[in-house]
Amino acid sequence: MSRPRSRGLLAPLVLGAVLLVAWQLTVSFSGLPGFVLPGPGEVLARLAGMLSGSTVWPYVGLTLAEAVGGCALGAAVALPLAVLVHRSSWANAAITPFLGATQAIPAIALAPLLVLWVGYGFTAIVTLCSLMVFFPILISSVVGLVHVPQEVVDAARIDGAGGWDLLRHVEAPLALPNVLAGIRNGFTLSITGAVVGEMVMGGQGLGTLLTLQRDAVDTAGMFAVIGMLCAIAATAYVLLQVVERRSTIVADVRDTPRG
């Protein structure tokens, strides 16, 4: 196993072990009651019990569906708009200031409006998720398109590539690593949006389960659900990062001048 790969596997394990020890020491010496700060052993036991049963999986599935749906919807709007912003200086000048303004609006402030416009439940939550992922996907995609080497674009145009062929065969493949980076960051935000949406706009996902556990003062259960959310986000992040690295290698190969 190469040193960078072994470091990539070992470093998170070491940090996780350090955090668990620090958590246990805090519980042992702080004197806080278990309903305020449960120990890692109690949380892991609660998590194992939840995962071994069938009750929690419908919650997990619905939150995942909301996050994936919101990310897909946000990407479906952001990617064509990124091409428009990249190709048109007028669109760039008109749209960019408004994009910055939208980031000043917290997601939780949009939830009551979405309830009025869309209603409660799945559709409203997916819409909220899409709004949260739209900006990072758009910005990363525009950056990727802008940084496509101009000499590659010029060579493709000399060979007769039109606008669509240029985008499909040159710009999109070379910008793909940036697009995937935006989707990777957007999906983690989409999970956050799904949980916030379920807590504010109703639903049957992990955000709803967190609300029920909060009302029951089930702190260990809340920690367990938060652990599930972290695991889902981390898994998706790593998988998309692997795809992003492979696409970067492919892009580098395509961009390498041939003698």
N, C-alpha and C positions, 0 to 999 in steps of 0.2 A: 504493500500500500504506500503511495507517495506521501511525502511529508505534508503538503498542503491539504490533502484529503484527510489524513489522519488527524491533523490539527482541527479541521472543520468538524470532525466527529467528536474529538476529545474535549475541545474547548467548551461546547455547550453542556456536556455532561459534568465537567468540573464546576462550571458556574452554577448549574442546577443543584449540585451537591452542596456547594457553599451556601446557597440561598436556603436550602432545606435545613442545614445545621443552624444557620442564623435564626430561622423561623422557630425551630425547636428551642433554642436557647432563650429567645424572647418569651416564648410561652412558659418556659420553666422558671425564669427568674423575674418575670414582670408581675406575677400574681394575678393576672387578668383571668376572669372566669371564662369557661369554655364557650358560653354563648356570645362572648365578645370576640375572643380570638381562639379558635380551636387549634389543636396541634396538627402537624402534618400527618401523623399516624391516623388520627380520627378522620381527617378529610380524605385520605387515601382509602380508608375502609369504607367511608360513605360513597366515594366515587366507584369503588369496585362493586358495591352492592347495587348502585344505580345501573351500572353498565351490564351487570349480570342479569338484570330483570328486563322486562319488555316495556315497562311504563315510560321510560325516558326516551326511547328511540323515536317515537312519533314527534316529540318535541324537537329532537335533533334534526330529523328529516325536514320538518317544516321551516326551521330557521335556515337550513342549507338551501332549500328551494327558494326562499325569499332572497337570500344573499346572491345566489347564482343568477336568479331572474333579474334582480336589480343591477348586477354587474353587466349582464348581457344587454339589458336595455340601455344603460348608460353608455356602453361601448358602441352600440348600434347608432346612437346619436352623435357621440363624440368623434368617432373615426371619420365619417364623411365631412363633419364640420372642420376637423383638422386639415383635411385635404383642401377644403375651400379657403381656410385661413392661410395655408401655405401658398396656394396658387394665386390668390387675389389680394393685392395690396389694399384695395378698398374694403374687402371683408375683414382683413387683419386690423385695419385702423378702426373700423366700426365696432367689431365684436370684442376685441381685447380689453378695453376699459370696463365693459360690463361684466366680463368674466372675473376680473379682480373684485368688483363690487359684490358679486354673488358669494364670495368666500367670507364676507363679513357677517353673513346670516347663519346663525347656528341651526343645525339640523332640527333640534327639538322645537325651535320656533316655527318651523315649517309644518310640523305635524298637525297642529289644530287646523291650519288652512287646508291641508290635504284631506282631513276628515270632512270638512265642509264640501270640498270639490269632488272627492272620490268616494268618501265613505270610510267605514271601518274595515279592518281585515287585510287579507292578503294583497289585494291590488294597491291599497294605500301604502302598505309597507314596502312593496317592490318599488313603487314610485319614489318613496323617500330614499331607498338605497341607491336608485339610479341617479338621483340628484347629488348624492354624496360622492359617487365614483366618477361622475361626469368630468369634473375639473381635472383631477390628476391624470386621467386617461387622455384627455384632450391636450394638456400641456406636454406630456411625454411624447405623444404622437407628433405634435408640431415640431418639437425639438429634434426628434428623429428624422423628420422630413427635411428640416432646414440643414442638418448636418450630413446629408447625402453628398458625397464629393461632386463638385460641379463638373469636373472633367469627365466623370462617369456619365453624368446626365448629358453633357455635350456630345460625347461619343455615341450615346444611344440615339440622340437626335440626328446626328450625321448619318447613322445607319437607317434612318427613316422611321424611328419610333415616334408615334403620335402621343397625345396626352394620355389616353387610356393605357396604351402599351407601355409607355414610360412609367406610369404609376404601378402597373401590374408586375412588370418584369424587372424594374430597376429600383424605383423609390420605395415601394412597399417592402420588398425583401431586405433592403439595406436598413430601413427604419424599423424593422420588426423587433429587434432587441429593445428599443425604446418603447415601442407599443406594448410589449409584454411586461416591461417594468411598470408602466402605468397601470396595466390590468392587475399586476401583482399587488401593487399598493392599493389600488381601488377595491380589490376583493376584501382585503382586511377591513377597509372602511365600510364595505357593504355589510359585513357581519355586524359591525357596530350599529349600523343603521337599522338592521333587522331587529336587534335586541331593543334599541331605543324605540323603534316603531311599535313593537309588541307591548312594551310597557306603557306607551302613551295612547296608541290607537287600537289596542286589542289584538288578539291573535292567540295562537296555540303553540308557540315555539318556546325556545329556551328563555326568552325575555319574560314570558308569562310564568314559566316555572320559577324564575328568580323572584317575581312578584309574590307568588304563593309562598315561597320559602321565607321571604322577608316578613310577610304577615304572620307566619308561624314561628318566627324567630329561630329558624333552622339555619344557623350560621354555617355549620359544617356542610350542609347541602348547598348553600349559596357558593361557598368556596369550591365545591365539587363542580358545580355548573360553570363557574368562571374558569376553572381548569379545563373543562370540555371546550369552551369557546376559544381559549388560548391554544389548545391542541389543534382545533379545526383551522384556525387562522395560520398557525405555524406550519401545519402540513401543506396547506394550499400555497403558502408563501414559498416554501422550499421547493415544491414541485414546479411551480411557475418559474422559480429562479433557475432550476435545472434546464427547463425548456428555453429560457432566455439565454443562458450561457451557450447552449448548443446552437441557437440561432445566431449568436454573435460569432461563433466559429465559422458558420456557413457564410455569414456576411463578409467576414474577413477574407475567406477564400475567394469569394466572388469579386471582392474589391482588389485583390492582389494582381498587379500588372503581370501579364504573361509575356515572356520573351519570345 
